[in-house]
Each structure stands twice: as C-alpha cells, then as structure tokens.
Amino acid sequence: MKRKVFILSIFFVILFTGCLQETEYNFGYIDKTGNFVIEPQFDNALPFNEDMAAVM
C-alpha cells in the first residue's frame, strides 16, 4: 500500500512539474475603443480600483 502511494505521489509531481511555464506576455491597459492607453510592459497587472491599478 505504501509503495502505491509513493509511486502515485511521484507520478503527480512529475505530471504537475511540466505545468509550470514562463510566458513572454506583457500586460497593458486599453480604453473602451480598444486603443492602448498604456502599452504592454508589465509582467502582471490588476484591474483599476478607485482610479488606481497595481502593476508588477
């Protein structure tokens, strides 16, 4: 029983390790017409809240 749990655990570790991928996408902001207001240059961006947005 312990062997089955161990093998299953190793299987899932190997399976989910491949799911981590780096992307080269950047985030920016557009207006209601679809034009960029701030060009994509951020690794992460959150929606506006009280006229401010957090970016990284």
Backbone torsions as a table, in degrees:
resi	resn	phi	psi	omega
1	MET	NA	-44.4	-180.0
2	LYS	-63.9	-35.0	-179.5
3	ARG	-66.1	-41.0	179.4
4	LYS	-63.3	-42.2	178.7
5	VAL	-64.5	-41.6	179.5
6	PHE	-63.2	-47.6	-179.1
7	ILE	-64.5	-41.2	177.7
8	LEU	-63.9	-39.7	177.9
9	SER	-63.3	-45.3	178.7
10	ILE	-61.9	-41.5	178.9
11	PHE	-57.8	-47.5	-178.7
12	PHE	-68.7	-34.7	176.8
13	VAL	-62.7	-45.6	179.5
14	ILE	-66.5	-41.0	-179.1
15	LEU	-62.6	-48.7	-175.0
16	PHE	-81.7	-15.0	175.2
17	THR	-65.4	-35.3	178.4
18	GLY	-71.1	-13.3	-178.6
19	CYS	-79.2	-18.1	-179.8
20	LEU	-81.1	116.3	-178.6
21	GLN	-133.6	142.5	173.4
22	GLU	-88.9	136.2	176.3
23	THR	-112.8	156.4	179.5
24	GLU	-104.5	20.6	179.4
25	TYR	-80.4	143.2	174.3
26	ASN	-117.4	157.7	-179.0
27	PHE	-110.1	145.5	174.3
28	GLY	-144.3	-165.1	-178.9
29	TYR	-131.5	141.6	177.8
30	ILE	-121.3	158.8	175.3
31	ASP	-89.7	-173.8	-175.7
32	LYS	-66.8	-20.6	179.2
33	THR	-89.8	-5.4	178.3
34	GLY	95.4	4.6	177.6
35	ASN	-85.4	141.5	179.1
36	PHE	-68.4	127.7	172.2
37	VAL	-93.3	-42.1	174.1
38	ILE	-126.1	117.9	-177.9
39	GLU	-59.1	149.8	177.3
40	PRO	-61.6	116.2	-178.7
41	GLN	-150.4	-1.0	-174.6
42	PHE	-108.1	145.1	177.3
43	ASP	-72.6	-30.0	179.9
44	ASN	-150.8	142.5	179.7
45	ALA	-146.0	139.4	179.6
46	LEU	-105.5	161.6	178.3
47	PRO	-66.8	160.8	178.1
48	PHE	-68.5	143.0	176.2
49	ASN	-144.1	116.6	-176.7
50	GLU	56.9	46.5	177.4
51	ASP	64.9	19.0	177.4
52	MET	-135.0	152.3	177.4
53	ALA	-138.8	140.8	177.7
54	ALA	-88.4	135.0	177.5
55	VAL	-132.2	156.1	177.6
56	MET	-137.1	NA	NA
